Amino acid sequence: MDRLQDLYESLIEARRESGQDAVPFHKFAELVKNQVTKLRQSGSHEVAFRVAVKEGKVSLTARALKGAKKT
C-alpha cells in the first residue's frame, strides 16, 4: 500500500506541474490493479511502474520485470 501511495503522489505531482487535473485515488488504484493483473496473467511475477512526462502530457506505464522470479 505504501508503494501504491508513493506512486500516486508521483503521478499527482507530475500532473500538477504540467497543469493537468488530479486523478481520484480510487481510479488510479483500479488502473494499477488491472495492469498488474494483466501482466501477471501473461506470466510476469513482478511489475514496475513509471511516471513520465512527454510533450507536456503525463503518463503512467507498467512493464514486466525481466528475470523476476515468483517468491
Summary of the structure (lengths in Angstrom):
residues: 71
radius of gyration: 13.1
end to end distance: 18.6
largest distance: 40.4
contacts: 156
relative contact order: 0.18
helix: 46%
strand: 23%
